[in-house]
């Protein structure tokens, strides 16, 4: 075991993929000489050369378009989008080309493209640097979308994404880049939990709490805090946003009878709405209460001084748990 930050774990996973497969190529703005704005790719160009860790122009559409061409030629390109809000210039390439080429060619053309996207808020950045655009891509057939929450998953899932023949959008919670944990570097992609499976983090009997990416840590804190009040939360790290591992979530909700879903993105049309609707369809007769969403607000991302009011925190998630349990909460107007 080696203790690593989240960012260093991704770096180690990228390094392992570069070592194991000469067809793996990294593309992105400032990822070579600088090592990326978050230093996630630090040292890789020095060790693998400018032909495999490529500094690109500031043109996201061109970067992804180049990755499509490389994939056509049998390479496994890994694209870094510098910040979440910068993915939109490449949106047409991703949803019109990357997501569809495998299907349009009846499998003759594979698109093993991995697109790394630092996402979410909590680091005091300006606009276009703290967004949560994952729902745009989970709505797009042909794309796999994942978001990991700890250094071990960062290390193994990035390797699984790169080795996958499907295009994968790999959302990295940037406010967790400095979180540290032990990483087992001997755990290869084939021995780790598959990237399309959710993970039950805490066993519980009262409420199922589903989170992903940056809010998994907050969900674990909520489970600990709720336990002090005698409330048993079963926390689930969704990990895969498309496809969703409904089997794991269904099994939990059938046990607890209640569901709370939380994410930083806005509520309307978000992944939480899809999970809530799908669980209602699958578990209607097991539910003791309507599913609850605890999300960001339906507004453009606010200035950094206001972002902690916008992002779901411990208190808001616990309030959502109270709503699911029918306890006094911010919407009920009931007194404790």
C-alpha positions in Angstrom: 0.0 0.0 0.0 1.2 3.5 -0.8 -0.5 6.6 0.5 -1.4 9.0 -2.4 -3.5 12.0 -3.0 -6.4 11.6 -5.4 -4.5 13.5 -8.1 -1.4 11.4 -7.7 -3.4 8.2 -7.9 -4.8 9.3 -11.3 -1.2 10.1 -12.3 -0.1 6.6 -11.3 -3.0 5.0 -13.2 -2.1 7.0 -16.3 1.5 6.0 -15.9 0.6 2.3 -15.6 -1.5 2.5 -18.8 1.2 4.2 -20.7 3.7 1.5 -19.6 1.4 -1.4 -20.4 0.2 -0.2 -23.9 2.2 1.7 -26.4 -1.0 2.8 -28.1 -2.1 4.9 -25.2 -1.6 8.6 -26.0 -2.4 11.6 -23.7 -3.7 14.9 -25.2 -4.5 18.1 -23.5 -3.8 21.8 -22.8 -0.6 22.2 -20.8 -0.5 18.6 -19.7 3.1 18.0 -20.8 5.6 20.6 -19.7 3.4 22.0 -17.0 1.8 18.7 -15.9 -1.7 20.1 -16.2 -3.3 23.0 -14.2 -3.8 20.5 -11.3 -0.5 18.7 -11.9 -2.3 15.4 -12.5 0.0 14.6 -15.5 3.1 15.9 -13.9 6.3 14.0 -15.0 4.6 11.9 -17.7 5.9 13.8 -20.7 9.4 13.7 -19.3 9.2 9.9 -19.0 7.2 9.0 -22.1 8.1 11.8 -24.5 6.2 14.5 -26.4 4.8 12.1 -28.9 2.8 10.3 -26.2 2.0 13.1 -23.9 1.0 15.9 -26.2 0.6 19.6 -25.4 -2.3 20.8 -27.6 -3.6 24.2 -28.7 -6.5 25.7 -26.6 -9.1 24.2 -28.8 -11.3 21.5 -27.2 -13.1 20.6 -30.4 -9.8 20.0 -32.2 -8.4 18.0 -29.3 -11.4 15.6 -29.3 -11.5 15.5 -33.1 -7.8 14.5 -33.0 -8.6 11.8 -30.5 -11.3 10.4 -32.9 -8.7 10.2 -35.7 -6.2 8.4 -33.4 -8.9 5.9 -32.3 -9.6 5.2 -35.9 -5.9 4.3 -36.3 -6.0 1.9 -33.4 -4.7 4.2 -30.6 -6.2 4.7 -27.2 -6.3 8.4 -26.7 -6.8 10.0 -23.3 -8.1 13.6 -23.5 -7.9 16.1 -20.7 -10.5 18.9 -20.7 -8.8 21.5 -18.5 -12.0 22.5 -16.6 -15.6 21.2 -16.7 -17.0 24.4 -18.3 -14.5 24.1 -21.2 -16.1 20.8 -22.5 -18.9 22.6 -24.3 -16.8 23.6 -27.4 -16.2 19.8 -27.8 -19.8 18.9 -27.2 -20.6 18.3 -30.9 -17.6 16.1 -31.3 -18.5 14.0 -28.3 -22.2 13.5 -28.8 -22.3 13.5 -32.6 -19.1 11.5 -33.4 -17.5 9.8 -30.4 -20.8 8.4 -29.0 -22.1 7.1 -32.4 -19.3 5.9 -34.6 -19.2 2.4 -33.1 -22.9 2.0 -33.7 -23.0 3.6 -37.1 -20.3 1.2 -38.4 -21.9 -1.9 -36.8 -18.9 -2.4 -34.6 -16.3 -2.1 -37.3 -14.9 1.1 -35.8 -14.2 1.2 -32.1 -13.9 4.4 -30.1 -11.6 3.7 -27.1 -11.4 7.4 -26.2 -11.2 8.4 -22.5 -12.1 12.0 -21.8 -11.0 13.3 -18.4 -13.0 16.2 -17.0 -12.2 17.8 -13.6 -15.7 18.9 -12.4 -17.7 20.4 -9.6 -17.2 23.2 -7.2 -15.7 23.9 -3.8 -12.3 25.3 -4.8 -13.2 29.0 -5.2 -12.9 29.2 -9.0 -14.6 31.7 -11.3 -17.4 30.9 -13.6 -17.0 28.1 -16.2 -14.6 26.4 -13.8 -17.0 24.8 -11.3 -19.8 23.2 -13.3 -21.4 19.8 -13.2 -22.3 18.9 -16.8 -22.5 15.1 -16.4 -26.3 14.9 -17.1 -25.7 16.1 -20.7 -23.6 13.1 -21.3 -25.5 10.5 -19.4 -28.4 11.4 -21.7 -26.3 10.5 -24.7 -26.5 6.8 -25.8 -23.1 5.4 -26.7 -21.1 7.0 -23.9 -20.0 5.5 -20.6 -19.8 8.1 -17.8 -18.0 7.4 -14.5 -17.1 9.5 -11.5 -14.8 8.2 -8.8 -14.6 9.4 -5.2 -11.4 8.1 -3.7 -7.7 7.5 -4.6 -8.0 3.7 -5.0 -10.8 4.0 -7.5 -9.0 6.9 -9.2 -6.0 4.6 -9.7 -7.9 1.5 -11.0 -10.9 3.0 -12.8 -8.8 5.3 -15.0 -7.0 2.2 -16.2 -10.3 0.4 -16.7 -11.6 3.3 -18.7 -8.5 3.4 -21.0 -8.6 -0.3 -21.7 -12.4 -0.2 -22.5 -13.3 -0.2 -26.2 -16.2 2.1 -25.5 -15.8 5.9 -25.1 -15.6 6.9 -21.4 -16.1 10.3 -19.8 -14.1 10.2 -16.6 -15.4 13.0 -14.2 -12.8 13.9 -11.6 -14.1 15.8 -8.5 -11.5 18.5 -8.4 -12.1 19.5 -4.7 -11.0 16.0 -3.8 -7.7 16.1 -5.6 -5.7 16.6 -2.4 -7.6 13.9 -0.4 -5.2 11.2 0.7 -5.7 7.4 1.2 -3.8 4.2 0.8 -3.7 2.8 -2.7 -2.9 -0.8 -3.6 -0.9 -0.5 -6.8 -1.0 -4.2 -7.4 -4.8 -4.1 -7.8 -5.0 -4.2 -11.6 -8.1 -3.3 -13.7 -9.1 -6.9 -14.0 -9.1 -7.6 -10.2 -10.8 -4.4 -9.1 -14.5 -3.8 -8.9 -15.8 -3.2 -12.4 -16.2 0.4 -13.3 -19.9 0.0 -14.0 -20.8 -1.2 -10.5 -21.9 0.9 -7.5 -20.3 0.3 -4.1 -22.2 0.1 -0.8 -20.1 2.1 1.7 -22.1 1.8 4.9 -24.8 -0.7 5.7 -28.0 0.7 7.0 -31.7 0.0 7.5 -33.6 3.3 7.5 -32.6 5.3 4.4 -30.6 4.7 1.2 -28.3 7.6 0.4 -26.9 7.7 -3.1 -24.0 10.0 -4.0 -21.2 10.2 -6.5 -17.9 12.1 -7.0 -17.4 15.0 -4.7 -20.4 14.3 -2.4 -19.5 10.8 -1.5 -17.3 12.0 1.4 -20.2 14.3 2.5 -22.6 11.3 2.3 -20.3 9.3 4.6 -20.1 12.2 7.0 -24.0 12.3 7.0 -24.1 8.6 7.8 -21.9 9.1 10.8 -23.8 12.2 12.0 -27.2 10.5 11.6 -26.0 7.5 13.5 -25.6 9.8 16.6 -29.4 10.4 16.4 -30.2 6.7 16.0 -30.7 6.9 12.2 -29.2 4.1 10.1 -28.1 5.3 6.6 -27.0 2.9 3.8 -24.6 5.1 1.8 -23.9 4.1 -1.8 -21.2 5.4 -4.1 -22.8 5.2 -7.5 -19.4 5.4 -9.4 -21.0 4.7 -12.8 -23.4 7.3 -14.0 -24.1 5.7 -17.4 -25.0 2.9 -17.2 -26.3 3.1 -13.6 -26.0 0.0 -11.5 -29.7 -0.2 -10.5 -29.3 -3.7 -9.2 -27.3 -2.5 -6.2 -29.6 0.5 -5.5 -32.8 -1.5 -5.9 -31.5 -4.1 -3.4 -30.8 -1.3 -0.9 -34.1 0.5 -1.3 -36.0 -2.7 -1.0 -34.3 -3.1 2.4 -34.6 0.5 3.7 -37.8 1.6 2.0 -36.5 5.2 1.5 -34.2 6.9 -1.0 -32.2 10.2 -0.9 -30.0 11.1 -3.9 -27.5 14.0 -3.8 -25.3 15.7 -6.4 -23.8 19.1 -7.0 -25.6 19.7 -10.4 -28.9 21.5 -10.5 -32.1 19.6 -9.7 -34.1 19.8 -12.9 -33.2 17.2 -15.4 -30.3 16.0 -13.3 -29.1 12.5 -12.6 -30.9 12.4 -9.3 -34.2 12.8 -11.1 -33.5 9.8 -13.3 -32.4 7.7 -10.3 -35.5 8.7 -8.4 -37.9 7.9 -11.3 -36.2 4.6 -12.1 -36.2 3.5 -8.5 -39.9 4.5 -8.1 -40.7 2.3 -11.1 -38.7 -0.6 -9.8 -39.5 -0.3 -6.1 -42.9 1.4 -5.9 -44.4 -1.1 -3.5 -41.3 -1.1 -1.3 -41.1 2.6 -0.8 -42.3 4.1 2.5 -41.9 7.7 1.2 -41.3 9.6 -2.0 -37.6 9.7 -3.1 -35.8 12.9 -2.1 -33.3 14.9 -4.1 -30.7 17.1 -2.5 -28.9 19.1 -5.2 -27.4 22.3 -6.4 -29.9 25.0 -7.2 -31.3 25.6 -10.7 -29.1 28.7 -11.3 -25.9 29.5 -13.1 -23.0 28.6 -10.9 -22.6 31.4 -8.4 -19.5 33.4 -7.5 -16.9 31.7 -5.3 -18.1 33.6 -2.2 -21.5 32.1 -2.5 -20.7 28.6 -3.7 -20.8 26.9 -0.3 -24.4 28.0 0.0 -25.1 26.5 -3.4 -23.4 23.1 -3.0 -25.2 20.5 -0.9 -23.5 20.2 2.5 -23.9 18.0 5.5 -26.8 20.0 6.9 -28.8 19.9 3.7 -28.2 16.2 3.1 -29.3 15.4 6.7 -32.4 17.6 6.1 -33.1 15.5 3.0 -32.9 12.4 5.2 -35.3 13.9 7.6 -37.7 14.6 4.7 -37.5 10.9 3.6 -38.2 9.8 7.2 -41.1 12.2 7.8 -39.2 14.0 10.5 -39.3 17.8 11.1 -37.4 19.4 8.2 -36.9 22.7 6.3 -39.9 22.1 4.1 -42.4 20.6 6.5 -42.8 23.7 8.8 -43.0 21.2 11.7 -41.4 21.9 15.0 -39.1 19.3 16.5 
